[in-house]
Amino acid sequence: MFEVKVGCCGFPVAREKYFADFDLVEIQSTFYKLPRANTVQRWRSEAPLGFEYAVKAWQAITHRPSSPTWRRSGLKVKGKSVKQYGSLKPTEENFKAWRLTLDVCRGLEAQTCIVQCPPSFEPSSENLANLAAFFKKIDRDKLLIGWEPRGSWNQQPDLISRLCRELDLVHVVDILRMYPALERPTAYIRLHGLGRREQNYGYRYSDSDLALLSQRLSDLKPEGVKRVYILFNNVSMFDDALRFKRLLMKSGVP
């Protein structure tokens, strides 16, 4: 059976309205700052039965404290630990950040966690060593981990494929730009808009874009993909995701 789950990166509308139309959301706020345990419990309890949360991993694991996203979060790191965060370094600071992220995933009963690396995390020998050491050591607790490399990584699909196979990762992509480097039973698609740049959050998807997206998904069936997550991440994501969901339902895709 081939199943597609459609949702948004974050709640673009009131949660009650969102729950009425979708059964999947990717929590974005966890990337900037992890919520308290009681907040996580509230999020889980207010969602309807069968609703699925996916979680975006805390930036402390992937982004250096000098990153603009750290400044946006209001978090500050001082002293020697500044050099211990980010870049998937196998440090105690990063492993603790992962454990805290995993606690949120457990509280939300999430099946998937997305680890997004910045373009500055290039496929250098040091970063490759860090990536392997980090993912080989962490406790996953049966969690599916999606890895979204950016920048120059996209020119090396064979390298991405090998790493995903060796480290048991799902290659997270925008399938309107490229196909996953390694096909697995689960595919995870994040749509950031089209254009020259890698992300174009102001983009609104046309009917022809959504028709092409549906065709790209059907291309995954012969490769053994059983479940596909589709997450829209643009200013009109609620409307675009709803239009796409209706398109799939009209064509009979479960």
Sine and cosine of phi, psi and omega as CSV:
sin_phi,cos_phi,sin_psi,cos_psi,sin_omega,cos_omega
0.00,0.00,0.66,-0.75,0.00,-1.00
-0.95,-0.32,0.88,-0.47,-0.08,-1.00
-0.86,-0.51,0.63,-0.77,0.04,-1.00
-0.85,-0.53,0.77,-0.63,0.07,-1.00
-0.92,-0.40,0.80,-0.60,-0.09,-1.00
-0.91,-0.42,0.65,-0.76,0.04,-1.00
-0.26,-0.97,-0.22,-0.98,-0.04,-1.00
-0.84,-0.54,0.37,-0.93,0.11,-0.99
-1.00,0.05,1.00,-0.02,-0.10,-1.00
0.99,-0.14,0.17,-0.99,0.01,-1.00
-1.00,-0.10,0.97,-0.25,-0.01,-1.00
-0.99,0.15,-0.19,0.98,0.02,-1.00
-0.70,-0.72,0.06,-1.00,0.05,-1.00
-0.83,0.56,0.61,-0.80,-0.12,-0.99
-0.88,0.48,-0.61,0.79,0.01,-1.00
-0.87,0.50,-0.66,0.75,0.02,-1.00
-0.93,0.37,-0.66,0.75,-0.02,-1.00
-0.89,0.46,-0.72,0.69,-0.02,-1.00
-0.86,0.50,-0.47,0.88,-0.02,-1.00
-0.95,0.30,-0.40,0.92,-0.10,-1.00
-0.94,-0.35,-0.40,0.92,-0.08,-1.00
-0.72,-0.70,0.40,-0.91,0.06,-1.00
-0.86,-0.50,0.37,0.93,0.00,-1.00
-0.49,-0.87,0.67,-0.75,0.16,-0.99
-0.57,-0.82,0.56,-0.83,0.14,-0.99
-0.98,-0.20,0.88,-0.47,0.00,-1.00
-0.96,0.29,0.86,-0.51,-0.02,-1.00
-1.00,-0.06,-0.53,0.85,-0.10,-1.00
-0.88,0.47,-0.41,0.91,0.01,-1.00
-0.92,0.39,-0.34,0.94,0.06,-1.00
-0.93,0.38,-0.64,0.77,-0.06,-1.00
-0.99,0.12,-0.74,0.68,-0.04,-1.00
-0.42,-0.91,0.74,-0.67,-0.04,-1.00
-0.97,0.24,0.65,-0.76,-0.01,-1.00
-0.97,0.22,0.28,-0.96,0.09,-1.00
-0.96,0.29,0.32,-0.95,-0.06,-1.00
-0.87,0.49,-0.64,0.77,-0.01,-1.00
-0.93,0.37,-0.49,0.87,0.08,-1.00
-0.93,0.37,-0.68,0.73,0.04,-1.00
-0.87,0.50,-0.70,0.72,0.02,-1.00
-0.88,0.47,-0.63,0.78,0.00,-1.00
-0.92,0.39,-0.68,0.73,0.03,-1.00
-0.85,0.53,-0.69,0.73,-0.04,-1.00
-0.93,0.36,-0.67,0.74,-0.09,-1.00
-0.95,0.32,-0.50,0.86,-0.05,-1.00
-0.99,0.10,-0.18,0.98,0.03,-1.00
-0.99,0.13,0.55,-0.83,0.00,-1.00
-0.94,0.34,0.28,-0.96,0.03,-1.00
-0.86,0.51,0.73,-0.68,0.01,-1.00
1.00,0.01,-0.13,0.99,0.02,-1.00
-0.96,0.28,0.68,-0.73,-0.08,-1.00
-0.92,-0.38,0.76,-0.65,0.14,-0.99
-0.98,-0.19,0.73,-0.68,0.27,-0.96
-0.95,-0.32,0.48,-0.88,-0.12,-0.99
-0.84,-0.54,0.72,-0.70,0.12,-0.99
-1.00,-0.01,0.83,-0.56,-0.12,-0.99
-0.89,0.46,0.50,-0.87,0.00,-1.00
-0.86,0.50,0.71,-0.70,-0.04,-1.00
-0.88,0.47,-0.33,0.94,0.01,-1.00
-0.83,0.55,-0.45,0.89,-0.03,-1.00
-0.98,0.22,-0.58,0.82,-0.19,-0.98
-0.92,-0.39,-0.49,0.87,-0.12,-0.99
-0.94,-0.35,0.69,-0.72,0.02,-1.00
-0.94,0.35,0.49,-0.87,0.00,-1.00
-0.86,0.52,-0.27,0.96,0.05,-1.00
-0.99,0.15,-0.09,1.00,-0.04,-1.00
-0.93,0.38,0.58,-0.82,0.07,-1.00
-0.85,0.53,-0.47,0.88,0.00,-1.00
-0.94,0.35,-0.49,0.87,0.10,-1.00
-0.92,0.39,-0.69,0.72,0.01,-1.00
-0.89,0.46,-0.61,0.79,0.03,-1.00
-0.90,0.44,-0.57,0.82,-0.04,-1.00
-0.97,0.24,-0.33,0.94,-0.03,-1.00
0.99,0.12,0.05,1.00,0.02,-1.00
-0.99,0.15,0.62,-0.79,0.00,-1.00
-0.76,-0.65,0.66,-0.75,0.03,-1.00
-0.84,-0.55,0.69,-0.73,-0.03,-1.00
-0.81,-0.59,0.30,-0.96,0.09,-1.00
0.96,0.28,-0.41,-0.91,-0.09,-1.00
-0.91,0.41,-0.43,0.90,-0.06,-1.00
-0.93,0.38,-0.25,0.97,0.02,-1.00
-0.82,0.57,-0.64,0.77,-0.05,-1.00
-0.99,0.12,-0.05,1.00,-0.08,-1.00
-1.00,-0.09,-0.25,0.97,-0.03,-1.00
-1.00,-0.07,0.40,-0.92,0.13,-0.99
0.99,0.17,0.06,-1.00,0.07,-1.00
0.84,0.54,0.37,0.93,0.01,-1.00
0.81,0.59,0.52,0.86,0.02,-1.00
-0.91,0.41,0.67,-0.74,0.01,-1.00
-0.98,0.18,0.89,0.46,-0.01,-1.00
-0.95,-0.30,0.32,-0.95,0.03,-1.00
-0.88,0.47,-0.57,0.82,0.02,-1.00
-0.88,0.47,-0.71,0.71,0.01,-1.00
-0.94,0.35,-0.62,0.79,0.02,-1.00
-0.92,0.40,-0.59,0.81,0.08,-1.00
-0.92,0.40,-0.66,0.75,0.04,-1.00
-0.87,0.49,-0.61,0.79,0.05,-1.00
-0.92,0.38,-0.69,0.73,0.00,-1.00
-0.87,0.50,-0.63,0.78,0.04,-1.00
-0.92,0.39,-0.63,0.78,0.08,-1.00
-0.90,0.45,-0.67,0.74,0.00,-1.00
-0.89,0.45,-0.58,0.82,0.05,-1.00
-0.88,0.48,-0.65,0.76,0.04,-1.00
-0.91,0.42,-0.68,0.73,0.02,-1.00
-0.87,0.50,-0.68,0.74,0.01,-1.00
-0.90,0.43,-0.69,0.72,-0.01,-1.00
-0.89,0.46,-0.55,0.83,0.01,-1.00
-1.00,0.00,-0.04,1.00,-0.06,-1.00
0.85,0.53,0.60,0.80,-0.02,-1.00
-0.95,0.31,0.58,-0.82,0.08,-1.00
-0.99,-0.14,-0.32,0.95,-0.13,-0.99
-0.70,-0.71,0.64,-0.77,0.11,-0.99
-0.78,-0.63,0.74,-0.67,-0.06,-1.00
-0.97,-0.23,0.83,-0.56,0.05,-1.00
-0.96,-0.28,0.95,-0.32,-0.06,-1.00
-0.97,-0.25,0.84,-0.54,0.01,-1.00
-0.99,-0.15,0.58,-0.81,0.02,-1.00
-0.97,0.24,0.31,-0.95,0.05,-1.00
-0.85,0.53,-0.44,0.90,0.01,-1.00
-0.93,0.38,-0.31,0.95,0.07,-1.00
-0.99,0.11,0.99,0.14,-0.07,-1.00
-1.00,0.08,0.31,-0.95,-0.02,-1.00
-0.97,0.24,0.83,0.56,0.07,-1.00
-0.99,0.16,0.25,-0.97,0.00,-1.00
-0.88,0.47,-0.61,0.80,0.02,-1.00
-0.92,0.40,-0.72,0.70,0.00,-1.00
-0.92,0.39,-0.59,0.81,0.05,-1.00
-0.89,0.45,-0.66,0.75,0.01,-1.00
-0.91,0.40,-0.68,0.73,0.01,-1.00
-0.89,0.46,-0.71,0.70,-0.02,-1.00
-0.85,0.52,-0.73,0.68,-0.02,-1.00
-0.91,0.41,-0.71,0.71,-0.02,-1.00
-0.90,0.44,-0.64,0.77,-0.03,-1.00
-0.92,0.39,-0.80,0.60,-0.10,-1.00
-0.95,0.32,-0.39,0.92,0.04,-1.00
-0.97,0.23,-0.39,0.92,-0.11,-0.99
-0.99,-0.15,-0.48,0.88,-0.14,-0.99
-0.93,0.38,0.46,-0.89,0.13,-0.99
-0.99,0.12,0.81,-0.58,-0.04,-1.00
-0.98,-0.19,-0.42,0.91,0.01,-1.00
0.80,0.61,0.72,0.69,0.03,-1.00
0.92,0.39,0.21,0.98,-0.01,-1.00
-0.98,0.20,0.70,-0.72,0.11,-0.99
-0.99,0.14,0.81,-0.59,-0.05,-1.00
-0.95,-0.31,0.86,-0.50,0.09,-1.00
-0.99,-0.13,0.73,-0.68,-0.01,-1.00
-0.92,-0.40,0.84,-0.54,0.01,-1.00
-0.93,-0.38,1.00,-0.04,0.10,-0.99
-0.98,0.18,0.52,-0.86,-0.02,-1.00
-0.78,-0.63,0.14,-0.99,0.06,-1.00
0.95,0.31,-0.73,-0.68,-0.13,-0.99
-0.93,0.38,-0.25,0.97,0.07,-1.00
-0.84,0.54,-0.57,0.82,-0.09,-1.00
-0.91,0.42,-0.24,0.97,0.07,-1.00
-1.00,0.01,0.03,1.00,-0.04,-1.00
-0.76,-0.64,0.89,0.45,-0.03,-1.00
-0.88,0.48,-0.54,0.84,0.01,-1.00
-0.91,0.42,-0.62,0.78,0.04,-1.00
-0.92,0.39,-0.69,0.73,0.04,-1.00
-0.87,0.50,-0.70,0.72,-0.01,-1.00
-0.86,0.51,-0.72,0.69,-0.01,-1.00
-0.89,0.46,-0.70,0.72,-0.02,-1.00
-0.91,0.41,-0.66,0.76,0.02,-1.00
-0.90,0.43,-0.60,0.80,0.02,-1.00
-0.93,0.35,-0.72,0.69,-0.06,-1.00
-0.94,0.33,-0.55,0.83,-0.12,-0.99
-0.96,-0.28,0.11,0.99,0.04,-1.00
0.84,0.54,0.85,0.52,-0.01,-1.00
-0.86,-0.51,0.45,-0.90,0.13,-0.99
-0.99,-0.17,0.80,-0.60,0.01,-1.00
-0.97,0.23,0.93,-0.37,0.00,-1.00
-1.00,0.06,0.81,-0.59,-0.07,-1.00
-0.65,-0.76,0.22,-0.98,0.27,-0.96
-0.99,-0.12,0.97,-0.26,-0.16,-0.99
-0.94,0.34,-0.20,0.98,0.13,-0.99
-0.98,0.20,-0.14,0.99,0.04,-1.00
-0.93,-0.37,-0.62,0.78,0.02,-1.00
-0.35,-0.94,0.43,-0.90,0.06,-1.00
-1.00,0.09,0.38,-0.92,0.08,-1.00
-0.83,0.55,0.66,-0.75,-0.03,-1.00
-0.94,0.35,-0.44,0.90,0.02,-1.00
-0.71,-0.71,0.85,-0.53,0.00,-1.00
-0.99,0.16,0.72,-0.69,0.05,-1.00
-0.71,-0.70,0.17,-0.99,-0.01,-1.00
-0.85,0.53,-0.45,0.89,0.05,-1.00
-0.89,-0.45,0.73,-0.69,0.09,-1.00
-0.90,-0.44,0.57,-0.82,-0.02,-1.00
-0.78,-0.62,0.89,-0.46,-0.10,-0.99
-0.91,-0.42,0.78,-0.63,0.10,-1.00
-0.87,-0.49,0.82,-0.57,-0.10,-1.00
-0.96,-0.29,0.92,-0.40,-0.10,-1.00
-0.95,-0.30,0.27,0.96,-0.06,-1.00
1.00,-0.04,0.35,-0.94,-0.04,-1.00
-0.95,-0.32,0.35,-0.94,-0.02,-1.00
0.59,-0.81,-0.16,-0.99,-0.04,-1.00
-0.94,0.35,-0.64,0.77,-0.02,-1.00
-0.98,0.19,0.33,-0.94,-0.04,-1.00
-0.91,0.41,-0.48,0.88,0.08,-1.00
-0.78,-0.63,0.65,-0.76,0.05,-1.00
-0.61,-0.80,0.97,0.23,-0.18,-0.98
-0.90,0.43,-0.33,0.94,0.02,-1.00
-0.99,0.14,-0.01,1.00,-0.07,-1.00
-0.96,0.28,0.62,-0.79,0.12,-0.99
-0.91,-0.42,0.80,-0.60,-0.09,-1.00
-0.97,0.22,0.73,-0.68,0.02,-1.00
-0.99,0.11,0.17,-0.99,0.05,-1.00
-0.88,0.47,-0.61,0.80,0.01,-1.00
-0.93,0.36,-0.56,0.83,0.08,-1.00
-0.88,0.47,-0.70,0.71,-0.04,-1.00
-0.94,0.35,-0.56,0.83,0.07,-1.00
-0.91,0.42,-0.65,0.76,0.04,-1.00
-0.91,0.41,-0.63,0.78,0.03,-1.00
-0.87,0.49,-0.68,0.74,0.04,-1.00
-0.88,0.47,-0.65,0.76,0.02,-1.00
-0.91,0.41,-0.66,0.75,0.01,-1.00
-0.88,0.47,-0.60,0.80,0.02,-1.00
-0.91,0.41,-0.65,0.76,0.00,-1.00
-0.90,0.44,-0.43,0.90,0.05,-1.00
-0.92,0.40,-0.36,0.93,-0.03,-1.00
-0.98,0.18,-0.37,0.93,-0.07,-1.00
-0.84,0.54,-0.75,0.66,-0.02,-1.00
-0.90,0.43,-0.28,0.96,-0.03,-1.00
-1.00,0.02,0.09,1.00,0.07,-1.00
1.00,-0.01,0.18,0.98,0.04,-1.00
-0.97,0.25,0.77,-0.64,-0.04,-1.00
-0.96,-0.28,-0.53,0.85,-0.03,-1.00
-0.70,-0.72,0.68,-0.73,0.01,-1.00
-0.80,-0.60,0.78,-0.62,0.15,-0.99
-0.99,-0.10,0.78,-0.63,0.05,-1.00
-0.87,-0.50,0.91,-0.40,-0.01,-1.00
-0.88,-0.48,0.88,-0.48,0.07,-1.00
-0.99,0.11,0.67,-0.74,-0.05,-1.00
-0.66,-0.75,0.92,0.39,-0.01,-1.00
-0.54,-0.84,0.13,-0.99,-0.13,-0.99
-0.89,0.46,-0.51,0.86,-0.01,-1.00
-0.97,-0.24,0.52,0.86,-0.15,-0.99
-0.88,0.47,-0.58,0.81,-0.01,-1.00
-0.90,0.44,-0.77,0.64,-0.01,-1.00
-0.91,0.41,-0.67,0.74,-0.02,-1.00
-0.91,0.41,-0.67,0.75,0.01,-1.00
-0.91,0.41,-0.64,0.77,0.01,-1.00
-0.92,0.40,-0.66,0.75,0.05,-1.00
-0.89,0.46,-0.66,0.75,-0.01,-1.00
-0.93,0.36,-0.64,0.77,0.04,-1.00
-0.86,0.50,-0.68,0.74,0.01,-1.00
-0.92,0.40,-0.58,0.82,0.06,-1.00
-0.89,0.47,-0.70,0.71,0.01,-1.00
-0.90,0.43,-0.69,0.73,-0.01,-1.00
-0.89,0.45,-0.61,0.79,0.02,-1.00
-0.91,0.42,-0.55,0.83,-0.01,-1.00
-1.00,0.02,0.02,1.00,0.10,-1.00
1.00,0.06,0.22,0.98,0.03,-1.00
-0.99,0.16,0.82,-0.57,-0.01,-1.00
-0.95,0.31,0.00,0.00,0.00,0.00
